[in-house]
């Protein structure tokens, strides 16, 4: 049985245990996660960044733009999609990960709220994310970034939705993406891999919670945009960065997605972190493996957007 990294195991022991996601536990889990999220002011602190909220016309989709007070000429753009198993959390969930990237790279960043399942099954979350992406690209000049340097990314469900809108943008002739940053992406509803079985009840994202998330999302039907692992044609997609822990249920589906991207001719970088569970960088940010993972993401971003 795959062991957790010692530093990560120690952090996991200190994490309060919660119930698996279910229809009964969902309202309480939602409230707790939203209450735990930082505000923009708290996450930004004394950094020279500004933020504004916007509603995408005609959609009801709300996004928050966070950027340097004066973006550099040719600044890159980052479109962030939050995680939460398709059923919980909001656009502020990723601020601890997103704000340092904005400061490091000078990103003009947009983080999107999308409707959550089960109240709003597929295609609602995907449609909302795509609407926010097209709005961001269409307003690149006003927002102050170079649309040729637009990266989409997110973790877990946000990684799955990022992969889905990359497919959708390709097929609809939508915004041209410079890259897709997929962090432990949730991309396969079938749940038959060895890692799904091995880590069914270990770590922070169980098989039961995963199955609940997928059932909630796909109640309205499925498509390769909702479940990117089922897409038959992965050619013509933007360069991909895929990161996953070796000790989590998403390991095998993410590794297989990277393999299929390579076969389709898509420049793809894959990192599987030994002993790491789902969301390790958020739970143990000061661990050695988290520091290595953050440095590796930054390296890929520098190479992808052409920053020295």
Secondary structure, 3 states (H helix, E strand, C coil): CCCCCHHHHHHHHCCCCCCCCCCCCHHHHHHHHHHHCCCHHHHHCCCCEEEEEEECCCCCCEEEEEEECCCCCCCCEEEEECCCCCCCCCCCCCHHHHHHHHHHHCCEEEEECCCCCCCCCCCHHHHHHHHHHHHHHHCHHHHCCCHHHEEEEEECHHHHHHHHHHHHHHHHCCCCCCEEEEECCCCCCCCCCHHHHHCCCCCCCCHHHHHHHHHHHHCCCCCCCCCHHHCCCCCCCCCEEEEEECCCCCHHHHHHHHHHHHHCCCCEEEEEECCCCCCHHHHCCCCHHHHHHHHHHHHHHHHHHCCC
